[in-house]
Amino acid sequence: MATVVKPTTRPLTTAEIAALALSLAHLGSGPQAVTARRGLQHAFEHLELDDDVIATTLATLTDPLPVEIASRARLIADAITSRLMIRLHYCDAAGHVTIRDVEPVTCLVHREHWYLVGVCRMRRAIRAFRFDRVLAVEPTLTPCRPHLADRFLPFQRRKRAKAA
């Protein structure tokens, strides 16, 4: 008879928790989303959070998005999955409204805000768009190139090249 060795269990990492929470972003405040967020809060209890940014970000992950923002988040998530460009009506921090074609790459949370990270065709660069500043999302049928999300995260620390 073979012996079965049970792997040691470990708490979820912050990256794993963030990935789970991102998948909940568009669920709003329905019963399953509430239960899932309660599960995430339980997972947070087992983390030792000594970084204020991480603690604030994880707390944001457990708050449901307002209904109108959750609706736009669903359109954004569908476009990411389908690899289709979207047209954003976006109000920047200064109050200027622009319409931008964006190749969506991923969504993330930083501190108390959700962001869409994508390639902005107007600026021809990677941009992060705060969900609460997105006024409207128009799906398109224009395909976009696949992008690896890990190359597009604006809040990650970049490794500096070592001097020779």
ABEGO torsion letter per residue (X at the ends): XBBBBBBBBBBBBAAAAAAAAAAAAAAEABAAAAAAAAAAAAAAAABBBABAAAAAAAAAAABBBBAAAAAAAAAAAAAAAAGBBBBBBBBBAAGBBBBBBBBBABBBBBEABBBBBBBBAAAGBBBBBBAAABABBBBBABBBBBBBAAAABAABBBBBBBBX
